[in-house]
């Protein structure tokens, strides 16, 4: 939805529906919080675990 709206605005100069903007913001906010928590808490697995997972697949 966000990509479609960006294309419309840049290509045609159309306006963006406010409902679409709110919906996109509602999707982005939890992802942003998840990323902040990851940076705050650090990696959830150790380096050794990551190597073991990577080499096992």
N, CA, C, O and CB atoms as a CASP TS submission, in Angstrom:
PFRMAT TS
TARGET T0000
AUTHOR 0000-0000-0000
METHOD Language model
MODEL 1
PARENT N/A
ATOM      1  N   UNK     1       0.830  -1.190   0.000  1.00  0.00           N
ATOM      2  CA  UNK     1       0.000   0.000   0.000  1.00  0.00           C
ATOM      3  C   UNK     1       0.873   1.252   0.000  1.00  0.00           C
ATOM      4  O   UNK     1       0.602   2.197  -0.740  1.00  0.00           O
ATOM      5  CB  UNK     1      -0.943  -0.001   1.211  1.00  0.00           C
ATOM      6  N   UNK     2       1.909   1.263   0.819  1.00  0.00           N
ATOM      7  CA  UNK     2       2.761   2.444   0.899  1.00  0.00           C
ATOM      8  C   UNK     2       3.491   2.690  -0.411  1.00  0.00           C
ATOM      9  O   UNK     2       3.622   3.833  -0.849  1.00  0.00           O
ATOM     10  CB  UNK     2       3.765   2.298   2.034  1.00  0.00           C
ATOM     11  N   UNK     3       3.967   1.613  -1.041  1.00  0.00           N
ATOM     12  CA  UNK     3       4.681   1.771  -2.311  1.00  0.00           C
ATOM     13  C   UNK     3       3.743   2.300  -3.387  1.00  0.00           C
ATOM     14  O   UNK     3       4.112   3.163  -4.184  1.00  0.00           O
ATOM     15  CB  UNK     3       5.301   0.432  -2.756  1.00  0.00           C
ATOM     16  N   UNK     4       2.530   1.772  -3.398  1.00  0.00           N
ATOM     17  CA  UNK     4       1.533   2.218  -4.374  1.00  0.00           C
ATOM     18  C   UNK     4       1.248   3.701  -4.201  1.00  0.00           C
ATOM     19  O   UNK     4       1.193   4.439  -5.185  1.00  0.00           O
ATOM     20  CB  UNK     4       0.232   1.407  -4.234  1.00  0.00           C
ATOM     21  N   UNK     5       1.066   4.144  -2.966  1.00  0.00           N
ATOM     22  CA  UNK     5       0.771   5.559  -2.711  1.00  0.00           C
ATOM     23  C   UNK     5       1.944   6.449  -3.085  1.00  0.00           C
ATOM     24  O   UNK     5       1.746   7.543  -3.613  1.00  0.00           O
ATOM     25  CB  UNK     5       0.409   5.772  -1.244  1.00  0.00           C
ATOM     26  N   UNK     6       3.170   5.993  -2.818  1.00  0.00           N
ATOM     27  CA  UNK     6       4.341   6.790  -3.207  1.00  0.00           C
ATOM     28  C   UNK     6       4.414   6.956  -4.718  1.00  0.00           C
ATOM     29  O   UNK     6       4.716   8.040  -5.217  1.00  0.00           O
ATOM     30  CB  UNK     6       5.631   6.138  -2.690  1.00  0.00           C
ATOM     31  N   UNK     7       4.136   5.876  -5.444  1.00  0.00           N
ATOM     32  CA  UNK     7       4.146   5.943  -6.907  1.00  0.00           C
ATOM     33  C   UNK     7       3.082   6.910  -7.411  1.00  0.00           C
ATOM     34  O   UNK     7       3.329   7.695  -8.326  1.00  0.00           O
ATOM     35  CB  UNK     7       3.922   4.549  -7.513  1.00  0.00           C
ATOM     36  N   UNK     8       1.900   6.848  -6.811  1.00  0.00           N
ATOM     37  CA  UNK     8       0.815   7.744  -7.231  1.00  0.00           C
ATOM     38  C   UNK     8       1.190   9.194  -6.998  1.00  0.00           C
ATOM     39  O   UNK     8       0.968  10.042  -7.862  1.00  0.00           O
ATOM     40  CB  UNK     8      -0.480   7.414  -6.483  1.00  0.00           C
ATOM     41  N   UNK     9       1.753   9.484  -5.839  1.00  0.00           N
ATOM     42  CA  UNK     9       2.082  10.867  -5.500  1.00  0.00           C
ATOM     43  C   UNK     9       3.204  11.379  -6.392  1.00  0.00           C
ATOM     44  O   UNK     9       3.133  12.499  -6.900  1.00  0.00           O
ATOM     45  CB  UNK     9       2.483  10.983  -4.018  1.00  0.00           C
ATOM     46  N   UNK    10       4.244  10.563  -6.586  1.00  0.00           N
ATOM     47  CA  UNK    10       5.381  11.035  -7.379  1.00  0.00           C
ATOM     48  C   UNK    10       5.057  11.091  -8.866  1.00  0.00           C
ATOM     49  O   UNK    10       5.493  12.010  -9.559  1.00  0.00           O
ATOM     50  CB  UNK    10       6.585  10.137  -7.151  1.00  0.00           C
ATOM     51  N   UNK    11       4.300  10.119  -9.363  1.00  0.00           N
ATOM     52  CA  UNK    11       4.031  10.062 -10.794  1.00  0.00           C
ATOM     53  C   UNK    11       2.935  10.999 -11.244  1.00  0.00           C
ATOM     54  O   UNK    11       3.113  11.745 -12.207  1.00  0.00           O
ATOM     55  CB  UNK    11       3.674   8.680 -11.180  1.00  0.00           C
ATOM     56  N   UNK    12       1.814  10.973 -10.567  1.00  0.00           N
ATOM     57  CA  UNK    12       0.642  11.721 -11.004  1.00  0.00           C
ATOM     58  C   UNK    12       0.458  12.998 -10.194  1.00  0.00           C
ATOM     59  O   UNK    12      -0.158  13.952 -10.668  1.00  0.00           O
ATOM     60  CB  UNK    12      -0.602  10.855 -10.898  1.00  0.00           C
ATOM     61  N   UNK    13       0.982  13.019  -8.991  1.00  0.00           N
ATOM     62  CA  UNK    13       0.761  14.161  -8.118  1.00  0.00           C
ATOM     63  C   UNK    13      -0.553  14.058  -7.373  1.00  0.00           C
ATOM     64  O   UNK    13      -1.079  15.060  -6.889  1.00  0.00           O
ATOM     65  CB  UNK    13       0.799  15.438  -8.911  1.00  0.00           C
ATOM     66  N   UNK    14      -1.085  12.845  -7.281  1.00  0.00           N
ATOM     67  CA  UNK    14      -2.363  12.630  -6.607  1.00  0.00           C
ATOM     68  C   UNK    14      -2.190  12.751  -5.097  1.00  0.00           C
ATOM     69  O   UNK    14      -1.083  12.647  -4.569  1.00  0.00           O
ATOM     70  CB  UNK    14      -2.945  11.251  -6.972  1.00  0.00           C
ATOM     71  N   UNK    15      -3.292  12.968  -4.427  1.00  0.00           N
ATOM     72  CA  UNK    15      -3.263  13.033  -2.967  1.00  0.00           C
ATOM     73  C   UNK    15      -3.358  11.627  -2.395  1.00  0.00           C
ATOM     74  O   UNK    15      -3.807  10.701  -3.071  1.00  0.00           O
ATOM     75  CB  UNK    15      -4.412  13.921  -2.426  1.00  0.00           C
ATOM     76  N   UNK    16      -2.940  11.476  -1.163  1.00  0.00           N
ATOM     77  CA  UNK    16      -2.953  10.175  -0.501  1.00  0.00           C
ATOM     78  C   UNK    16      -4.128  10.126   0.458  1.00  0.00           C
ATOM     79  O   UNK    16      -4.399  11.087   1.178  1.00  0.00           O
ATOM     80  CB  UNK    16      -1.618   9.908   0.247  1.00  0.00           C
ATOM     81  N   UNK    17      -4.817   9.004   0.461  1.00  0.00           N
ATOM     82  CA  UNK    17      -5.953   8.804   1.350  1.00  0.00           C
ATOM     83  C   UNK    17      -5.463   8.754   2.797  1.00  0.00           C
ATOM     84  O   UNK    17      -4.516   8.030   3.106  1.00  0.00           O
ATOM     85  CB  UNK    17      -6.720   7.505   0.982  1.00  0.00           C
ATOM     86  N   UNK    18      -6.097   9.512   3.673  1.00  0.00           N
ATOM     87  CA  UNK    18      -5.662   9.555   5.077  1.00  0.00           C
ATOM     88  C   UNK    18      -5.790   8.193   5.750  1.00  0.00           C
ATOM     89  O   UNK    18      -4.976   7.844   6.605  1.00  0.00           O
ATOM     90  CB  UNK    18      -6.476  10.591   5.851  1.00  0.00           C
ATOM     91  N   UNK    19      -6.806   7.425   5.370  1.00  0.00           N
ATOM     92  CA  UNK    19      -6.981   6.099   5.963  1.00  0.00           C
ATOM     93  C   UNK    19      -5.801   5.196   5.612  1.00  0.00           C
ATOM     94  O   UNK    19      -5.351   4.404   6.440  1.00  0.00           O
ATOM     95  CB  UNK    19      -8.301   5.462   5.486  1.00  0.00           C
ATOM     96  N   UNK    20      -5.304   5.318   4.390  1.00  0.00           N
ATOM     97  CA  UNK    20      -4.157   4.503   3.977  1.00  0.00           C
ATOM     98  C   UNK    20      -2.913   4.903   4.755  1.00  0.00           C
ATOM     99  O   UNK    20      -2.110   4.046   5.124  1.00  0.00           O
ATOM    100  CB  UNK    20      -3.906   4.643   2.464  1.00  0.00           C
ATOM    101  N   UNK    21      -2.748   6.183   5.004  1.00  0.00           N
ATOM    102  CA  UNK    21      -1.592   6.653   5.769  1.00  0.00           C
ATOM    103  C   UNK    21      -1.660   6.135   7.197  1.00  0.00           C
ATOM    104  O   UNK    21      -0.655   5.676   7.739  1.00  0.00           O
ATOM    105  CB  UNK    21      -1.521   8.193   5.761  1.00  0.00           C
ATOM    106  N   UNK    22      -2.833   6.205   7.809  1.00  0.00           N
ATOM    107  CA  UNK    22      -2.983   5.712   9.180  1.00  0.00           C
ATOM    108  C   UNK    22      -2.738   4.216   9.247  1.00  0.00           C
ATOM    109  O   UNK    22      -2.121   3.727  10.194  1.00  0.00           O
ATOM    110  CB  UNK    22      -4.377   6.039   9.722  1.00  0.00           C
ATOM    111  N   UNK    23      -3.219   3.481   8.244  1.00  0.00           N
ATOM    112  CA  UNK    23      -3.026   2.036   8.224  1.00  0.00           C
ATOM    113  C   UNK    23      -1.538   1.705   8.113  1.00  0.00           C
ATOM    114  O   UNK    23      -1.040   0.809   8.796  1.00  0.00           O
ATOM    115  CB  UNK    23      -3.811   1.399   7.055  1.00  0.00           C
ATOM    116  N   UNK    24      -0.839   2.432   7.251  1.00  0.00           N
ATOM    117  CA  UNK    24       0.594   2.205   7.087  1.00  0.00           C
ATOM    118  C   UNK    24       1.332   2.542   8.380  1.00  0.00           C
ATOM    119  O   UNK    24       2.241   1.814   8.777  1.00  0.00           O
ATOM    120  CB  UNK    24       1.147   3.044   5.915  1.00  0.00           C
ATOM    121  N   UNK    25       0.958   3.620   9.034  1.00  0.00           N
ATOM    122  CA  UNK    25       1.594   4.012  10.288  1.00  0.00           C
ATOM    123  C   UNK    25       1.343   2.967  11.366  1.00  0.00           C
ATOM    124  O   UNK    25       2.222   2.677  12.177  1.00  0.00           O
ATOM    125  CB  UNK    25       1.080   5.384  10.748  1.00  0.00           C
ATOM    126  N   UNK    26       0.138   2.404  11.370  1.00  0.00           N
ATOM    127  CA  UNK    26      -0.184   1.370  12.352  1.00  0.00           C
ATOM    128  C   UNK    26       0.675   0.132  12.148  1.00  0.00           C
ATOM    129  O   UNK    26       0.982  -0.574  13.109  1.00  0.00           O
ATOM    130  CB  UNK    26      -1.663   0.999  12.270  1.00  0.00           C
ATOM    131  N   UNK    27       1.063  -0.136  10.918  1.00  0.00           N
ATOM    132  CA  UNK    27       1.941  -1.283  10.642  1.00  0.00           C
ATOM    133  C   UNK    27       3.386  -0.964  10.985  1.00  0.00           C
ATOM    134  O   UNK    27       4.123  -1.841  11.434  1.00  0.00           O
ATOM    135  CB  UNK    27       1.837  -1.698   9.171  1.00  0.00           C
ATOM    136  N   UNK    28       3.796   0.270  10.781  1.00  0.00           N
ATOM    137  CA  UNK    28       5.192   0.636  10.999  1.00  0.00           C
ATOM    138  C   UNK    28       5.542   0.782  12.476  1.00  0.00           C
ATOM    139  O   UNK    28       6.665   0.470  12.872  1.00  0.00           O
ATOM    140  CB  UNK    28       5.500   1.921  10.281  1.00  0.00           C
ATOM    141  N   UNK    29       4.608   1.247  13.293  1.00  0.00           N
ATOM    142  CA  UNK    29       4.896   1.504  14.700  1.00  0.00           C
ATOM    143  C   UNK    29       5.338   0.244  15.452  1.00  0.00           C
ATOM    144  O   UNK    29       6.352   0.298  16.148  1.00  0.00           O
ATOM    145  CB  UNK    29       3.675   2.095  15.370  1.00  0.00           C
ATOM    146  N   UNK    30       4.627  -0.892  15.346  1.00  0.00           N
ATOM    147  CA  UNK    30       5.107  -2.091  16.053  1.00  0.00           C
ATOM    148  C   UNK    30       6.476  -2.557  15.567  1.00  0.00           C
ATOM    149  O   UNK    30       7.289  -3.035  16.359  1.00  0.00           O
ATOM    150  CB  UNK    30       4.107  -3.220  15.891  1.00  0.00           C
ATOM    151  N   UNK    31       6.732  -2.420  14.271  1.00  0.00           N
ATOM    152  CA  UNK    31       8.039  -2.825  13.746  1.00  0.00           C
ATOM    153  C   UNK    31       9.134  -1.932  14.301  1.00  0.00           C
ATOM    154  O   UNK    31      10.217  -2.414  14.632  1.00  0.00           O
ATOM    155  CB  UNK    31       8.048  -2.780  12.208  1.00  0.00           C
ATOM    156  N   UNK    32       8.869  -0.651  14.406  1.00  0.00           N
ATOM    157  CA  UNK    32       9.849   0.281  14.960  1.00  0.00           C
ATOM    158  C   UNK    32      10.114  -0.042  16.433  1.00  0.00           C
ATOM    159  O   UNK    32      11.261  -0.010  16.879  1.00  0.00           O
ATOM    160  CB  UNK    32       9.358   1.740  14.807  1.00  0.00           C
ATOM    161  N   UNK    33       9.069  -0.349  17.179  1.00  0.00           N
ATOM    162  CA  UNK    33       9.242  -0.715  18.588  1.00  0.00           C
ATOM    163  C   UNK    33      10.045  -2.008  18.719  1.00  0.00           C
ATOM    164  O   UNK    33      10.882  -2.138  19.613  1.00  0.00           O
ATOM    165  CB  UNK    33       7.871  -0.870  19.277  1.00  0.00           C
ATOM    166  N   UNK    34       9.785  -2.964  17.821  1.00  0.00           N
ATOM    167  CA  UNK    34      10.520  -4.226  17.847  1.00  0.00           C
ATOM    168  C   UNK    34      12.007  -3.983  17.605  1.00  0.00           C
ATOM    169  O   UNK    34      12.853  -4.590  18.263  1.00  0.00           O
ATOM    170  CB  UNK    34       9.958  -5.200  16.796  1.00  0.00           C
ATOM    171  N   UNK    35      12.325  -3.098  16.663  1.00  0.00           N
ATOM    172  CA  UNK    35      13.721  -2.802  16.380  1.00  0.00           C
ATOM    173  C   UNK    35      14.388  -2.071  17.541  1.00  0.00           C
ATOM    174  O   UNK    35      15.547  -2.342  17.854  1.00  0.00           O
ATOM    175  CB  UNK    35      13.832  -1.974  15.111  1.00  0.00           C
ATOM    176  N   UNK    36      13.676  -1.153  18.179  1.00  0.00           N
ATOM    177  CA  UNK    36      14.238  -0.456  19.340  1.00  0.00           C
ATOM    178  C   UNK    36      14.518  -1.442  20.472  1.00  0.00           C
ATOM    179  O   UNK    36      15.556  -1.364  21.128  1.00  0.00           O
ATOM    180  CB  UNK    36      13.279   0.654  19.824  1.00  0.00           C
ATOM    181  N   UNK    37      13.584  -2.372  20.698  1.00  0.00           N
ATOM    182  CA  UNK    37      13.788  -3.379  21.739  1.00  0.00           C
ATOM    183  C   UNK    37      14.994  -4.256  21.429  1.00  0.00           C
ATOM    184  O   UNK    37      15.753  -4.612  22.330  1.00  0.00           O
ATOM    185  CB  UNK    37      12.537  -4.246  21.895  1.00  0.00           C
ATOM    186  N   UNK    38      15.172  -4.601  20.166  1.00  0.00           N
ATOM    187  CA  UNK    38      16.315  -5.432  19.782  1.00  0.00           C
ATOM    188  C   UNK    38      17.624  -4.701  20.046  1.00  0.00           C
ATOM    189  O   UNK    38      18.572  -5.290  20.566  1.00  0.00           O
ATOM    190  CB  UNK    38      16.219  -5.831  18.301  1.00  0.00           C
ATOM    191  N   UNK    39      17.683  -3.420  19.689  1.00  0.00           N
ATOM    192  CA  UNK    39      18.906  -2.650  19.935  1.00  0.00           C
ATOM    193  C   UNK    39      19.160  -2.473  21.427  1.00  0.00           C
ATOM    194  O   UNK    39      20.308  -2.469  21.871  1.00  0.00           O
ATOM    195  CB  UNK    39      18.819  -1.282  19.256  1.00  0.00           C
ATOM    196  N   UNK    40      18.087  -2.327  22.196  1.00  0.00           N
ATOM    197  CA  UNK    40      18.229  -2.127  23.634  1.00  0.00           C
ATOM    198  C   UNK    40      18.655  -3.421  24.332  1.00  0.00           C
ATOM    199  O   UNK    40      19.554  -3.408  25.173  1.00  0.00           O
ATOM    200  CB  UNK    40      16.913  -1.614  24.230  1.00  0.00           C
ATOM    201  N   UNK    41      18.005  -4.546  23.980  1.00  0.00           N
ATOM    202  CA  UNK    41      18.256  -5.813  24.662  1.00  0.00           C
ATOM    203  C   UNK    41      19.416  -6.598  24.066  1.00  0.00           C
ATOM    204  O   UNK    41      19.928  -7.521  24.699  1.00  0.00           O
ATOM    205  CB  UNK    41      17.018  -6.658  24.631  1.00  0.00           C
ATOM    206  N   UNK    42      19.827  -6.251  22.879  1.00  0.00           N
ATOM    207  CA  UNK    42      20.929  -6.960  22.240  1.00  0.00           C
ATOM    208  C   UNK    42      20.452  -8.173  21.476  1.00  0.00           C
ATOM    209  O   UNK    42      19.255  -8.457  21.439  1.00  0.00           O
ATOM    210  CB  UNK    42      21.947  -7.376  23.266  1.00  0.00           C
ATOM    211  N   UNK    43      21.380  -8.893  20.862  1.00  0.00           N
ATOM    212  CA  UNK    43      20.991 -10.086  20.105  1.00  0.00           C
ATOM    213  C   UNK    43      20.403 -11.147  21.032  1.00  0.00           C
ATOM    214  O   UNK    43      20.836 -11.313  22.172  1.00  0.00           O
ATOM    215  CB  UNK    43      22.202 -10.660  19.342  1.00  0.00           C
ATOM    216  N   UNK    44      19.423 -11.846  20.520  1.00  0.00           N
ATOM    217  CA  UNK    44      18.719 -12.831  21.338  1.00  0.00           C
ATOM    218  C   UNK    44      19.394 -14.194  21.327  1.00  0.00           C
ATOM    219  O   UNK    44      19.077 -15.042  22.161  1.00  0.00           O
ATOM    220  CB  UNK    44      17.298 -12.971  20.862  1.00  0.00           C
ATOM    221  N   UNK    45      20.319 -14.420  20.400  1.00  0.00           N
ATOM    222  CA  UNK    45      21.077 -15.671  20.391  1.00  0.00           C
ATOM    223  C   UNK    45      22.562 -15.330  20.388  1.00  0.00           C
ATOM    224  O   UNK    45      22.969 -14.255  19.946  1.00  0.00           O
ATOM    225  CB  UNK    45      20.700 -16.560  19.153  1.00  0.00           C
ATOM    226  N   UNK    46      23.354 -16.256  20.884  1.00  0.00           N
ATOM    227  CA  UNK    46      24.798 -16.015  20.944  1.00  0.00           C
ATOM    228  C   UNK    46      25.427 -16.246  19.570  1.00  0.00           C
ATOM    229  O   UNK    46      24.793 -16.776  18.658  1.00  0.00           O
ATOM    230  CB  UNK    46      25.463 -16.932  22.004  1.00  0.00           C
ATOM    231  N   UNK    47      26.659 -15.844  19.451  1.00  0.00           N
ATOM    232  CA  UNK    47      27.388 -16.028  18.196  1.00  0.00           C
ATOM    233  C   UNK    47      27.531 -17.505  17.866  1.00  0.00           C
ATOM    234  O   UNK    47      27.395 -17.908  16.711  1.00  0.00           O
ATOM    235  CB  UNK    47      28.770 -15.368  18.274  1.00  0.00           C
ATOM    236  N   UNK    48      27.805 -18.311  18.887  1.00  0.00           N
ATOM    237  CA  UNK    48      27.976 -19.749  18.672  1.00  0.00           C
ATOM    238  C   UNK    48      26.679 -20.387  18.179  1.00  0.00           C
ATOM    239  O   UNK    48      26.700 -21.231  17.283  1.00  0.00           O
ATOM    240  CB  UNK    48      28.440 -20.432  19.968  1.00  0.00           C
ATOM    241  N   UNK    49      25.545 -19.980  18.768  1.00  0.00           N
ATOM    242  CA  UNK    49      24.256 -20.511  18.326  1.00  0.00           C
ATOM    243  C   UNK    49      23.969 -20.118  16.880  1.00  0.00           C
ATOM    244  O   UNK    49      23.467 -20.930  16.103  1.00  0.00           O
ATOM    245  CB  UNK    49      23.130 -20.013  19.240  1.00  0.00           C
ATOM    246  N   UNK    50      24.281 -18.889  16.522  1.00  0.00           N
ATOM    247  CA  UNK    50      24.047 -18.424  15.155  1.00  0.00           C
ATOM    248  C   UNK    50      24.884 -19.215  14.156  1.00  0.00           C
ATOM    249  O   UNK    50      24.396 -19.587  13.089  1.00  0.00           O
ATOM    250  CB  UNK    50      24.362 -16.930  15.038  1.00  0.00           C
ATOM    251  N   UNK    51      26.140 -19.470  14.503  1.00  0.00           N
ATOM    252  CA  UNK    51      27.008 -20.248  13.610  1.00  0.00           C
ATOM    253  C   UNK    51      26.479 -21.669  13.473  1.00  0.00           C
ATOM    254  O   UNK    51      26.484 -22.232  12.378  1.00  0.00           O
ATOM    255  CB  UNK    51      28.465 -20.267  14.137  1.00  0.00           C
ATOM    256  N   UNK    52      26.021 -22.252  14.578  1.00  0.00           N
ATOM    257  CA  UNK    52      25.489 -23.616  14.534  1.00  0.00           C
ATOM    258  C   UNK    52      24.242 -23.685  13.658  1.00  0.00           C
ATOM    259  O   UNK    52      24.077 -24.636  12.894  1.00  0.00           O
ATOM    260  CB  UNK    52      25.167 -24.113  15.951  1.00  0.00           C
ATOM    261  N   UNK    53      23.375 -22.700  13.761  1.00  0.00           N
ATOM    262  CA  UNK    53      22.158 -22.671  12.941  1.00  0.00           C
ATOM    263  C   UNK    53      22.522 -22.493  11.472  1.00  0.00           C
ATOM    264  O   UNK    53      21.967 -23.160  10.599  1.00  0.00           O
ATOM    265  CB  UNK    53      21.210 -21.536  13.402  1.00  0.00           C
ATOM    266  N   UNK    54      23.452 -21.592  11.211  1.00  0.00           N
ATOM    267  CA  UNK    54      23.833 -21.305   9.829  1.00  0.00           C
ATOM    268  C   UNK    54      24.499 -22.507   9.168  1.00  0.00           C
ATOM    269  O   UNK    54      24.228 -22.805   8.005  1.00  0.00           O
ATOM    270  CB  UNK    54      24.767 -20.103   9.779  1.00  0.00           C
ATOM    271  N   UNK    55      25.359 -23.188   9.894  1.00  0.00           N
ATOM    272  CA  UNK    55      26.060 -24.330   9.304  1.00  0.00           C
ATOM    273  C   UNK    55      25.164 -25.559   9.216  1.00  0.00           C
ATOM    274  O   UNK    55      25.437 -26.449   8.411  1.00  0.00           O
ATOM    275  CB  UNK    55      27.307 -24.658  10.114  1.00  0.00           C
ATOM    276  N   UNK    56      24.107 -25.638  10.014  1.00  0.00           N
ATOM    277  CA  UNK    56      23.211 -26.791   9.993  1.00  0.00           C
ATOM    278  C   UNK    56      22.243 -26.737   8.815  1.00  0.00           C
ATOM    279  O   UNK    56      21.707 -27.767   8.407  1.00  0.00           O
ATOM    280  CB  UNK    56      22.434 -26.873  11.296  1.00  0.00           C
ATOM    281  N   UNK    57      22.017 -25.550   8.268  1.00  0.00           N
ATOM    282  CA  UNK    57      21.036 -25.449   7.172  1.00  0.00           C
ATOM    283  C   UNK    57      21.665 -25.541   5.819  1.00  0.00           C
ATOM    284  O   UNK    57      20.968 -25.472   4.807  1.00  0.00           O
ATOM    285  CB  UNK    57      20.276 -24.168   7.265  1.00  0.00           C
TER
END
